[in-house]
């Protein structure tokens, strides 16, 4: 990967975010059409509705596996950035900072981290504003 910046820091996995999601949506549409066409046929309705239910479960699993991984990553980032702030200042991060702000602060270099964290807390900066304010980008290549 080339040098990480604000412009390219988002991670998209084409096979997951594109292909798998598209395949699941097509499967859901096909299974719902199958259920609709099976409404009058007592021999097919059970298997058609079972396929539709399994497809809905697969879509839920698709979203939950992403959400759970991101929540675990967010907790780790909060702990790491609290430790980094403590190492730099001897104090924990300002409790007014929410998790989205802390996540955005992880991209700031040590030289600008403390001042940017203070500014983010004082001005209640949005996460995107924090990322845009970073002058010396610290890449995060281990994100989910």
ZALO-631838 format. One record per residue: z, y, x of N, C-alpha, C in turn; residue in one letter. Coordinates in steps of 0.1 Angstrom, whole numbers, plus 5000, padded with zeros to 4 digits. Layout:
<<Z Y X> <Z Y X> <Z Y X> 'a'>
...
END
This chain:
<<5000 4988 5008> <5000 5000 5000> <5000 5012 5009> 'x'>
<<4992 5023 5005> <4992 5035 5012> <5005 5042 5010> 'x'>
<<5007 5053 5017> <5020 5061 5016> <5023 5064 5001> 'x'>
<<5035 5062 4997> <5039 5064 4984> <5042 5079 4982> 'x'>
<<5037 5085 4970> <5039 5099 4967> <5042 5099 4952> 'x'>
<<5044 5111 4947> <5046 5113 4932> <5034 5108 4925> 'x'>
<<5022 5110 4930> <5010 5106 4923> <5008 5091 4922> 'x'>
<<5013 5083 4931> <5010 5069 4931> <5023 5061 4930> 'x'>
<<5034 5066 4926> <5047 5059 4927> <5049 5049 4916> 'x'>
<<5042 5051 4905> <5044 5041 4894> <5037 5028 4897> 'x'>
<<5044 5017 4893> <5039 5004 4897> <5033 4997 4884> 'x'>
<<5020 4994 4885> <5013 4987 4874> <5008 4974 4880> 'x'>
<<5012 4964 4873> <5007 4950 4877> <4996 4947 4867> 'x'>
<<4983 4947 4871> <4972 4946 4861> <4973 4932 4854> 'x'>
<<4976 4922 4860> <4977 4909 4853> <4988 4909 4843> 'x'>
<<4999 4916 4845> <5010 4916 4835> <5008 4927 4825> 'x'>
<<5006 4939 4829> <5005 4951 4820> <4992 4951 4812> 'x'>
<<4981 4945 4818> <4968 4946 4811> <4964 4932 4805> 'x'>
<<4962 4923 4814> <4956 4910 4809> <4966 4902 4800> 'x'>
<<4978 4900 4805> <4988 4893 4797> <4991 4899 4783> 'x'>
<<4993 4912 4784> <4996 4920 4771> <4984 4919 4762> 'x'>
<<4972 4921 4767> <4960 4920 4759> <4958 4906 4753> 'x'>
<<4960 4896 4761> <4959 4882 4756> <4969 4879 4745> 'x'>
<<4982 4885 4747> <4992 4882 4736> <4988 4890 4723> 'x'>
<<4983 4902 4724> <4979 4909 4712> <4968 4902 4705> 'x'>
<<4958 4897 4713> <4947 4890 4707> <4952 4877 4700> 'x'>
<<4961 4870 4707> <4967 4858 4701> <4974 4861 4688> 'x'>
<<4982 4872 4688> <4989 4876 4676> <4979 4879 4664> 'x'>
<<4969 4886 4667> <4959 4889 4657> <4952 4876 4652> 'x'>
<<4948 4868 4661> <4942 4855 4657> <4952 4846 4649> 'x'>
<<4965 4846 4653> <4974 4838 4645> <4977 4843 4631> 'x'>
<<4977 4857 4630> <4979 4863 4617> <4967 4860 4608> 'x'>
<<4955 4861 4613> <4943 4858 4606> <4944 4843 4601> 'x'>
<<4949 4834 4610> <4950 4820 4607> <4960 4818 4595> 'x'>
<<4971 4825 4596> <4981 4824 4585> <4975 4829 4572> 'x'>
<<4968 4840 4572> <4962 4845 4560> <4952 4835 4554> 'x'>
<<4944 4829 4563> <4934 4820 4558> <4940 4807 4553> 'x'>
<<4952 4804 4557> <4959 4792 4554> <4968 4793 4542> 'x'>
<<4969 4805 4536> <4979 4807 4525> <4977 4797 4513> 'x'>
<<4965 4793 4510> <4963 4784 4499> <4963 4769 4503> 'x'>
<<4963 4767 4515> <4962 4753 4521> <4976 4748 4525> 'x'>
<<4983 4740 4518> <4996 4735 4521> <4997 4727 4533> 'x'>
<<4986 4721 4538> <4986 4713 4550> <4985 4721 4563> 'x'>
<<4979 4733 4562> <4978 4742 4573> <4988 4753 4575> 'x'>
<<4994 4757 4564> <5003 4769 4564> <5015 4767 4574> 'x'>
<<5020 4755 4575> <5032 4753 4584> <5028 4755 4598> 'x'>
<<5017 4749 4603> <5013 4750 4616> <5008 4764 4619> 'x'>
<<5001 4771 4610> <4996 4784 4612> <5008 4794 4613> 'x'>
<<5018 4793 4605> <5030 4802 4605> <5038 4799 4618> 'x'>
<<5038 4786 4622> <5045 4783 4635> <5039 4789 4647> 'x'>
<<5025 4789 4647> <5018 4795 4658> <5020 4810 4658> 'x'>
<<5020 4816 4646> <5023 4831 4645> <5037 4834 4650> 'x'>
<<5047 4826 4646> <5060 4829 4650> <5062 4827 4665> 'x'>
<<5056 4817 4671> <5056 4815 4686> <5049 4827 4693> 'x'>
<<5039 4832 4687> <5032 4843 4693> <5041 4856 4693> 'x'>
<<5048 4858 4682> <5057 4869 4681> <5068 4867 4691> 'x'>
<<5073 4855 4692> <5084 4852 4702> <5079 4855 4717> 'x'>
<<5066 4851 4719> <5061 4854 4733> <5059 4869 4735> 'x'>
<<5055 4877 4725> <5055 4891 4727> <5069 4897 4729> 'x'>
<<5078 4892 4722> <5092 4897 4724> <5097 4894 4738> 'x'>
<<5094 4882 4743> <5097 4878 4756> <5090 4886 4766> 'x'>
<<5078 4890 4764> <5070 4899 4773> <5078 4912 4775> 'x'>
<<5082 4918 4764> <5089 4931 4764> <5103 4929 4770> 'x'>
<<5111 4919 4766> <5124 4917 4770> <5125 4914 4785> 'x'>
<<5116 4906 4791> <5117 4903 4805> <5115 4915 4813> 'x'>
<<5106 4924 4808> <5104 4937 4815> <5117 4946 4814> 'x'>
<<5122 4947 4802> <5133 4956 4799> <5146 4951 4807> 'x'>
<<5148 4938 4807> <5160 4933 4814> <5159 4935 4829> 'x'>
<<5147 4933 4834> <5145 4935 4849> <5147 4950 4852> 'x'>
<<5142 4959 4844> <5144 4973 4847> <5158 4977 4846> 'x'>
<<5166 4972 4836> <5180 4975 4834> <5188 4971 4847> 'x'>
<<5185 4959 4851> <5192 4954 4863> <5188 4963 4875> 'x'>
<<5176 4967 4877> <5172 4976 4887> <5178 4989 4886> 'x'>
<<5179 4995 4874> <5186 5007 4872> <5200 5007 4876> 'x'>
<<5207 4996 4873> <5221 4995 4878> <5222 4995 4893> 'x'>
<<5213 4988 4899> <5213 4987 4914> <5210 5001 4920> 'x'>
<<5201 5008 4914> <5197 5021 4919> <5209 5031 4918> 'x'>
<<5216 5030 4906> <5227 5039 4904> <5238 5036 4915> 'x'>
<<5240 5024 4917> <5250 5020 4928> <5246 5025 4942> 'x'>
<<5233 5023 4945> <5228 5027 4958> <5228 5042 4960> 'x'>
<<5224 5049 4950> <5224 5064 4951> <5238 5070 4951> 'x'>
<<5247 5063 4944> <5262 5068 4944> <5267 5066 4958> 'x'>
<<5264 5054 4964> <5268 5051 4978> <5262 5061 4988> 'x'>
<<5249 5064 4986> <5242 5073 4995> <5248 5087 4994> 'x'>
<<5251 5091 4982> <5257 5104 4980> <5271 5105 4986> 'x'>
<<5279 5094 4985> <5292 5093 4990> <5291 5093 5006> 'x'>
<<5282 5086 5011> <5280 5086 5026> <5276 5100 5031> 'x'>
<<5269 5107 5024> <5264 5120 5028> <5274 5131 5026> 'x'>
<<5283 5130 5015> <5292 5141 5011> <5306 5137 5011> 'x'>
<<5309 5124 5010> <5323 5120 5008> <5327 5120 4993> 'x'>
<<5318 5123 4984> <5320 5123 4970> <5310 5115 4962> 'x'>
<<5314 5110 4951> <5304 5103 4942> <5295 5113 4936> 'x'>
<<5284 5108 4930> <5274 5117 4923> <5281 5124 4911> 'x'>
<<5276 5135 4908> <5281 5143 4896> <5280 5134 4884> 'x'>
<<5291 5133 4876> <5290 5124 4864> <5281 5130 4853> 'x'>
<<5277 5143 4854> <5267 5148 4844> <5253 5143 4846> 'x'>
<<5250 5137 4857> <5237 5131 4860> <5236 5118 4851> 'x'>
<<5225 5117 4844> <5222 5105 4836> <5214 5095 4845> 'x'>
<<5212 5083 4840> <5206 5073 4848> <5191 5077 4851> 'x'>
<<5184 5083 4842> <5170 5087 4845> <5169 5097 4857> 'x'>
<<5179 5106 4857> <5179 5116 4868> <5183 5109 4881> 'x'>
<<5192 5100 4881> <5196 5093 4893> <5184 5085 4898> 'x'>
<<5177 5078 4889> <5165 5070 4893> <5155 5079 4900> 'x'>
<<5153 5091 4895> <5143 5101 4901> <5148 5106 4914> 'x'>
<<5161 5107 4916> <5167 5112 4929> <5165 5102 4940> 'x'>
<<5162 5090 4937> <5161 5080 4948> <5149 5083 4957> 'x'>
<<5140 5091 4952> <5128 5094 4960> <5130 5105 4970> 'x'>
<<5141 5112 4969> <5144 5124 4977> <5149 5119 4991> 'x'>
<<5145 5125 5001> <5150 5122 5015> <5165 5126 5016> 'x'>
<<5172 5121 5026> <5186 5124 5028> <5188 5140 5029> 'x'>
<<5178 5146 5036> <5179 5160 5039> <5180 5169 5026> 'x'>
<<5173 5165 5015> <5172 5172 5003> <5180 5166 4992> 'x'>
<<5185 5154 4994> <5191 5146 4983> <5203 5153 4977> 'x'>
<<5212 5158 4985> <5225 5164 4980> <5222 5177 4972> 'x'>
<<5214 5185 4977> <5210 5198 4971> <5203 5195 4958> 'x'>
<<5194 5186 4958> <5186 5183 4946> <5195 5176 4935> 'x'>
<<5204 5168 4939> <5214 5162 4930> <5222 5173 4923> 'x'>
<<5227 5182 4931> <5235 5193 4926> <5226 5202 4916> 'x'>
<<5214 5205 4920> <5205 5213 4911> <5202 5205 4898> 'x'>
<<5200 5192 4899> <5196 5184 4888> <5208 5184 4878> 'x'>
<<5220 5183 4883> <5232 5183 4874> <5234 5197 4868> 'x'>
<<5233 5207 4876> <5236 5221 4872> <5225 5226 4861> 'x'>
<<5213 5222 4864> <5202 5227 4855> <5197 5216 4845> 'x'>
<<5203 5205 4845> <5200 5194 4837> <5185 5191 4838> 'x'>
<<5180 5190 4850> <5165 5187 4852> <5161 5174 4846> 'x'>
<<5149 5174 4841> <5143 5161 4837> <5139 5153 4849> 'x'>
<<5138 5140 4847> <5135 5131 4858> <5121 5135 4865> 'x'>
<<5111 5138 4856> <5098 5142 4862> <5100 5155 4870> 'x'>
<<5108 5164 4866> <5110 5177 4874> <5116 5174 4887> 'x'>
<<5126 5165 4887> <5132 5161 4899> <5122 5155 4909> 'x'>
<<5114 5145 4904> <5104 5139 4913> <5094 5150 4918> 'x'>
<<5090 5159 4910> <5081 5170 4915> <5088 5179 4925> 'x'>
<<5101 5180 4924> <5108 5189 4934> <5110 5183 4947> 'x'>
<<5108 5170 4948> <5110 5163 4961> <5099 5167 4971> 'x'>
<<5103 5172 4982> <5094 5177 4992> <5090 5166 5003> 'x'>
<<5100 5159 5007> <5099 5148 5016> <5101 5135 5009> 'x'>
<<5091 5128 5004> <5092 5116 4996> <5097 5104 5003> 'x'>
<<5107 5098 4998> <5113 5086 5003> <5108 5074 4995> 'x'>
<<5099 5066 5000> <5093 5055 4991> <5103 5045 4987> 'x'>
<<5100 5039 4975> <5108 5028 4970> <5098 5017 4968> 'x'>
<<5096 5008 4977> <5086 4997 4976> <5092 4984 4971> 'x'>
<<5105 4984 4967> <5111 4972 4962> <5114 4973 4947> 'x'>
<<5106 4981 4940> <5109 4983 4926> <5102 4972 4918> 'x'>
<<5107 4970 4906> <5102 4959 4897> <5089 4964 4890> 'x'>
END
